[in-house]
Amino acid sequence: MQQNSFRVEDFAARSSSAPAQAGADKLPRRLRNVLSLDDFEVQARRFLPHPIFAYVSGGCETNRSLRGNREVFERHAWVTRVLHNTSGRSLATRMFDQEWAAPFGIAPMGISALSAYQGDLVQARAALSANVPMILSGTSLIPMEEVAKANPQAWFQAYVPGEVQRIHKLLDRVEQAGFRTLVVTVDTPVSGNRENNIRAGFSTPLRPSLSLAWQGMTHPGWLFGTALKTLLRHGMPHFENSQATRGAPILSSSVLRDFGARDHLGWDHLALIRRRWTGTLVVKGVLHPSDAVMAREHGADGVILSNHGGRQLDGAVSPMQMLPEAAVALGPDYPLMIDSGFRRGNDVLKALALGAKFVFVGRPFNYAASIAGEEGVRHAIGILASEALRNMALIGVGSVSQLDPSQLYQVSY
């Protein structure tokens, strides 16, 4: 295994909110006022055309689940301990026989190369340099083979079609690309009702229009730094990884995407995938503890609790609300992971205390890549690491393995 030079202590210094702190002057000027992951979103809102920002930021229907994913963290308060020597605290976490620098990674995000130049590659390279996992989305615009070459540690997330032959062909391609961890997303039998996309003029593929052209012209940083740069250097982006073969272009007035018969998927398909896939298998999109247990019984090496970032079923429960029950159902040693709504190192620590082994964060890394490329993603990783390390000292723990539910108090309103 390649040794990595990443040290969270170094990132913590570079990501300090105090400009006078050592290392703060090493940051590019555009990042020096980015003190939290929320700051990336503020900048991305200005930088990105409105339809693209709406796609990345939005949920579905009333955004109830999107809001709930953030509100749930306010229901837990820390019961701190004092006079514990935490000077040697570490975020190092072991998952699937690999030592990671921190207990968090980059969640899969579709069409990241539309909001940032070569967005998937940017995320992959930053994750490799930081020694945290990055999951490549099946709806990405850069061929999986390029991403696997840039980051051999990356995981691949598949939207598995409901036809057996297409499943086999997709798995053949993922394996040949060199991925060792396959993440099967199971919460998308149909696409969520994303009204915000329609209202903002976003579709996949994008439809050429005067409104879309105006959005490009009024956001010149994105137009020249992402859109035109991509077209001139790489040609028209396509959905590269949804199936074994290349999919639809990102811009078209007539082409339709082929989503496959995902509403046909059942547990028998997962069993088929387990028989065929020889690497690590993770099931993503589970909320009910019984489904988490079923995934384990069908051979999943790990489970990611997720409501798809609030983008599928409006009103779906937050994964954080189901985490304690799922942790009990699966037992203390099973790799139970979680995503949806995480924005702070404090959020990550709360999930670990409630039984998660790992946390994945999505949108903020997309925003970070859009405004500052790989350096932006590295800075975002550093912010999370800095917050988590600081709060571990304040809680009174020296390692993430020392976190447990007794350190949290349930707040009632």
Backbone hydrogen bonds, N-H to C=O, Kabsch-Sander energy under -0.5 kcal/mol:
donor,donor_aa,acceptor,acceptor_aa,energy
10,D,7,R,-0.7
11,F,7,R,-1.7
12,A,8,V,-2.7
13,A,9,E,-1.8
14,R,10,D,-2.1
15,S,11,F,-1.9
16,S,13,A,-1.1
21,Q,18,A,-2.4
24,A,21,Q,-1.8
26,K,23,G,-1.6
27,L,24,A,-1.2
31,L,28,P,-2.1
32,R,28,P,-0.6
32,R,29,R,-1.1
34,V,31,L,-1.6
35,L,33,N,-1.1
37,L,343,R,-0.5
39,D,36,S,-0.8
40,F,36,S,-0.7
40,F,37,L,-0.7
41,E,37,L,-1.1
42,V,38,D,-1.7
43,Q,39,D,-1.9
44,A,40,F,-2.7
45,R,41,E,-2.2
46,R,42,V,-1.0
47,F,43,Q,-2.1
48,L,44,A,-2.8
53,F,49,P,-2.5
54,A,50,H,-2.6
55,Y,51,P,-1.7
56,V,52,I,-2.2
57,S,53,F,-2.9
58,G,54,A,-2.0
60,C,310,G,-0.7
61,E,193,N,-2.1
63,N,60,C,-2.9
67,R,63,N,-2.4
68,G,64,R,-2.5
69,N,65,S,-2.1
70,R,66,L,-0.6
70,R,67,R,-1.1
71,E,67,R,-2.4
72,V,68,G,-1.8
73,F,70,R,-1.1
74,E,71,E,-1.4
75,R,72,V,-1.4
76,H,73,F,-1.1
77,A,409,Y,-2.4
79,V,407,Q,-3.0
80,T,78,W,-0.7
81,R,395,I,-2.6
85,N,83,L,-0.5
86,T,84,H,-0.8
89,R,86,T,-1.7
90,S,398,G,-1.9
93,T,100,W,-2.2
95,M,98,Q,-2.6
98,Q,95,M,-0.8
100,W,93,T,-3.4
100,W,98,Q,-0.7
101,A,131,N,-2.6
105,G,359,V,-1.9
106,I,133,P,-2.5
107,A,105,G,-0.6
107,A,361,V,-2.5
111,I,139,T,-2.1
112,S,109,M,-0.8
114,L,111,I,-1.8
115,S,111,I,-0.6
115,S,112,S,-0.6
116,A,112,S,-1.5
119,G,116,A,-1.9
122,V,118,Q,-2.6
123,Q,119,G,-2.3
124,A,120,D,-2.3
125,R,121,L,-2.6
126,A,122,V,-2.1
127,A,123,Q,-2.5
128,L,124,A,-2.1
129,S,125,R,-2.4
130,A,126,A,-1.7
131,N,127,A,-1.0
131,N,128,L,-0.6
132,V,127,A,-2.1
135,I,106,I,-2.3
136,L,134,M,-0.6
136,L,155,W,-3.1
140,S,137,S,-1.1
146,E,143,P,-1.0
147,V,143,P,-1.4
148,A,144,M,-2.7
149,K,145,E,-1.6
150,A,146,E,-1.9
151,N,147,V,-2.2
154,A,151,N,-2.0
155,W,134,M,-2.7
156,F,181,T,-2.5
157,Q,136,L,-3.0
158,A,156,F,-0.5
158,A,183,V,-2.9
160,V,158,A,-1.0
167,I,163,E,-2.0
168,H,164,V,-2.3
169,K,165,Q,-2.1
170,L,166,R,-2.2
171,L,167,I,-2.6
172,D,168,H,-2.3
173,R,169,K,-1.9
174,V,170,L,-2.5
175,E,171,L,-2.5
176,Q,172,D,-2.4
177,A,173,R,-1.9
178,G,174,V,-0.7
178,G,175,E,-1.1
179,F,174,V,-1.5
180,R,154,A,-0.5
182,L,280,T,-2.9
183,V,156,F,-3.4
184,V,182,L,-0.6
184,V,282,V,-3.0
185,T,158,A,-2.2
185,T,183,V,-0.7
186,V,284,K,-2.9
193,N,312,Q,-0.6
194,R,192,G,-1.6
195,E,193,N,-1.7
197,N,194,R,-1.0
198,I,194,R,-1.1
199,R,195,E,-2.6
200,A,196,N,-1.8
201,G,197,N,-0.7
201,G,198,I,-1.0
202,F,197,N,-3.3
206,L,250,I,-3.5
213,A,209,S,-2.2
214,W,210,L,-2.5
215,Q,211,S,-2.1
216,G,212,L,-1.8
217,M,213,A,-2.3
218,T,214,W,-2.1
219,H,216,G,-1.3
222,W,219,H,-0.5
223,L,219,H,-2.5
224,F,220,P,-2.8
225,G,221,G,-1.9
226,T,222,W,-2.1
227,A,222,W,-2.1
228,L,223,L,-3.3
230,T,226,T,-2.0
231,L,227,A,-2.3
232,L,228,L,-2.8
233,R,229,K,-1.8
234,H,230,T,-2.9
235,G,230,T,-0.7
235,G,231,L,-1.2
238,H,141,L,-0.6
239,F,248,A,-3.0
240,E,140,S,-1.7
240,E,238,H,-1.1
241,N,140,S,-0.8
243,Q,245,T,-0.6
247,G,239,F,-3.0
250,I,237,P,-2.7
252,S,206,L,-2.6
259,F,257,R,-0.7
262,R,260,G,-1.9
264,H,261,A,-1.8
265,L,262,R,-1.3
269,H,266,G,-1.0
270,L,266,G,-1.3
271,A,267,W,-2.2
272,L,268,D,-1.9
273,I,269,H,-2.5
274,R,270,L,-2.5
275,R,271,A,-2.0
276,R,272,L,-2.0
277,W,273,I,-3.3
278,T,276,R,-0.6
280,T,180,R,-2.4
282,V,182,L,-3.0
283,V,302,G,-2.1
284,K,184,V,-2.8
284,K,282,V,-0.5
285,G,304,I,-2.0
286,V,304,I,-1.3
291,D,288,H,-0.7
292,A,288,H,-1.8
293,V,289,P,-2.2
294,M,290,S,-2.2
295,A,291,D,-2.6
296,R,292,A,-1.9
297,E,293,V,-2.5
298,H,294,M,-1.6
299,G,296,R,-1.7
300,A,295,A,-2.5
301,D,281,L,-2.7
302,G,281,L,-1.1
303,V,335,P,-1.8
304,I,283,V,-2.9
305,L,303,V,-0.6
305,L,337,M,-2.9
306,S,286,V,-1.7
310,G,307,N,-1.0
311,R,307,N,-0.5
311,R,308,H,-1.0
312,Q,307,N,-0.8
314,D,312,Q,-0.7
316,A,313,L,-1.9
321,Q,318,S,-1.0
322,M,318,S,-0.9
322,M,319,P,-0.5
323,L,319,P,-1.1
326,A,322,M,-2.4
327,A,323,L,-2.7
328,V,324,P,-1.8
329,A,325,E,-2.2
330,L,326,A,-2.2
331,G,327,A,-1.6
334,Y,331,G,-0.7
336,L,334,Y,-1.7
337,M,303,V,-3.5
337,M,335,P,-0.6
338,I,358,F,-1.2
339,D,305,L,-2.0
348,V,344,R,-1.8
349,L,345,G,-2.2
350,K,346,N,-1.9
351,A,347,D,-2.0
352,L,348,V,-2.1
353,A,349,L,-2.3
354,L,350,K,-1.5
355,G,352,L,-1.1
356,A,351,A,-2.5
357,K,336,L,-3.7
358,F,336,L,-0.9
359,V,103,P,-2.0
360,F,338,I,-2.6
361,V,105,G,-2.5
365,F,362,G,-1.7
366,N,362,G,-1.1
366,N,363,R,-0.5
367,Y,363,R,-2.4
368,A,364,P,-2.5
369,A,365,F,-2.1
370,S,366,N,-1.9
371,I,367,Y,-1.8
372,A,368,A,-1.8
373,G,369,A,-2.0
375,E,372,A,-0.7
376,G,372,A,-1.5
377,V,373,G,-1.8
378,R,374,E,-2.6
379,H,375,E,-2.2
380,A,376,G,-2.2
381,I,377,V,-2.4
382,G,378,R,-2.2
383,I,379,H,-2.3
384,L,380,A,-2.0
385,A,381,I,-2.4
386,S,382,G,-2.9
387,E,383,I,-2.6
388,A,384,L,-2.5
389,L,385,A,-2.6
390,R,386,S,-2.4
391,N,387,E,-2.4
392,M,388,A,-2.0
393,A,389,L,-1.4
394,L,390,R,-1.6
395,I,391,N,-2.4
396,G,392,M,-2.3
397,V,392,M,-2.5
400,V,90,S,-0.7
402,Q,399,S,-1.6
403,L,400,V,-1.4
407,Q,404,D,-2.0
408,L,405,P,-1.9
409,Y,77,A,-3.4
411,V,75,R,-3.1
411,V,409,Y,-0.6
